Amino acid sequence: MSESKPGSVIVLAADKDALYEPDVDTSQVDERRLLRKIDIRVVPWLGLLYFLNFLDRGSIGNAKVVE
C-alpha cells in the first residue's frame, strides 16, 4: 500500500458508513463561510478549464486538413 500525506484520509469501500458520525456537533459551522472557501478554491479551476475549452473549440476552425 502506498504512503499517504499526513492529514489525508483514505476511504475504503467498507469504511464509507464510518464517515458519518451523528455525535459530531456542526452547529458552530458558518455555512456561508464554508461555501465561500469552497468557491474560492474551485471556481478558478473551473474558469481555467472553461478557457481551455474555448481555446480548443476556437482553434478547430484554423486546423489545416492535410491530404
C-alpha positions as CSV (number, residue, x, y, z in Angstrom):
1,M,0.0,0.0,0.0
2,S,1.4,3.5,-0.8
3,E,2.2,6.1,1.8
4,S,-0.2,9.0,2.1
5,K,0.4,12.6,3.2
6,P,-0.2,13.5,6.8
7,G,-3.8,14.6,7.4
8,S,-5.1,12.8,4.3
9,V,-8.0,10.4,4.5
10,I,-8.0,7.0,2.8
11,V,-11.5,5.7,2.5
12,L,-12.1,2.0,1.8
13,A,-15.3,0.7,0.4
14,A,-16.2,-1.0,3.7
15,D,-15.5,2.2,5.7
16,K,-17.9,4.6,3.8
17,D,-20.5,4.3,6.6
18,A,-17.8,5.1,9.2
19,L,-17.6,8.7,7.8
20,Y,-21.0,9.7,9.2
21,E,-20.8,10.4,12.8
22,P,-24.1,11.7,14.3
23,D,-22.4,12.7,17.5
24,V,-20.4,15.5,15.8
25,D,-21.7,19.0,16.6
26,T,-21.8,21.1,13.5
27,S,-23.9,23.9,14.9
28,Q,-20.9,26.2,15.1
29,V,-20.1,25.8,11.4
30,D,-20.8,29.0,9.4
31,E,-22.3,27.7,6.2
32,R,-21.7,30.9,4.2
33,R,-18.0,31.0,5.2
34,L,-17.6,27.3,4.2
35,L,-19.3,27.8,0.8
36,R,-17.1,30.9,0.2
37,K,-14.0,28.9,0.9
38,I,-15.1,26.1,-1.5
39,D,-15.9,28.7,-4.1
40,I,-12.5,30.4,-3.8
41,R,-10.8,27.0,-4.3
42,V,-13.0,25.5,-7.0
43,V,-14.1,28.4,-9.3
44,P,-10.7,29.4,-10.5
45,W,-10.1,25.9,-11.7
46,L,-13.4,25.8,-13.5
47,G,-12.6,29.1,-15.1
48,L,-9.3,27.8,-16.4
49,L,-11.0,24.7,-17.8
50,Y,-13.7,26.8,-19.5
51,F,-10.9,29.0,-21.0
52,L,-9.0,25.9,-22.3
53,N,-12.3,24.6,-23.8
54,F,-12.8,27.9,-25.5
55,L,-9.3,27.8,-27.0
56,D,-9.7,24.3,-28.2
57,R,-13.1,25.0,-29.9
58,G,-11.8,28.2,-31.4
59,S,-8.7,26.6,-32.9
60,I,-10.6,23.8,-34.6
61,G,-11.6,26.2,-37.3
62,N,-8.0,27.0,-38.0
63,A,-6.9,23.4,-38.4
64,K,-5.4,22.6,-41.7
65,V,-6.6,19.4,-43.4
66,V,-3.6,17.6,-44.9
67,E,-4.2,15.4,-47.9
